Amino acid sequence: MPTAQKKKTDVEDQLRALVRLQHIDNRIDQIQKLRGDLPEEIRDLEDEKAGLETRLENYEEEMQEQKVAKRQAELDIKEAEGLIEKYEEQQLEVRNNREFDALTKEIESQEERIAEARGTYDGAIRQKVEAVWNRPAGTPEGLSCVVEVRLGPGGVVLAAQVVRSSGNAAFDRSAETAVRRADPLPMPDDPVLAAPYREGVELVFAPDE
């Protein structure tokens, strides 16, 4: 016949077993919930990873395209400058106004070609600056300012100063800060072509236009 002490022990064992079973059940529920969330979280991470890889590939392709475009721009500028020099020499030898005017048009055409080629570098500079520019919160719409930028060897930013204010100090400071954060900036390797950038170029900040 069981004793009272043994019955007490059996009850305690049963209670401990029930508590353990409840703990295991709770743990199983937690694991099931966790397993249920994990596939979705993994898919989200995989999607984010794929998106970042695509952005990186696009960025690398864009950088390569810019490199090719800048090289072509240098070649175009050199060729155009050579033609301008040639046409100016020919103007000294023309015998009538019609020939002179024709050469003048050719010179103007090459000057436009140079301006367009320089625009390749200006666009690359603008793109890099805009990528790091944070417009101050709460600034009114329609603001614009002009920042003069002087570059040193390798595109190092030597100076960045607002030369035409937006009238909003925070907006102006953000533009100057963006230029410095984008350092170094794209710049022609040829010293002659780089001269205007050493002297100073103007960047227009007008996000609402």
Buried (B, 14 or more C-beta within 10 A) or exposed (E): EEEEEEEEEEEEEEEEEEEEEEEEEEEEEEEEEEEEEEEEEEEEEEEEEEEEEEEEEEEEEEEEEBEEBBEEBBEBBBBBBEBBEBBEEBBEEEEEEEEBEBBBEBBEEBEEBBEEBBEBBBBBBBEBBEEEBEBEEEBEEEBBBBBBBBBBEEBEBEBBEBEEBBEBEBBBEBBBBBBEBBBEBBBBEEEEBBEBBBEBBEBEBEEEE
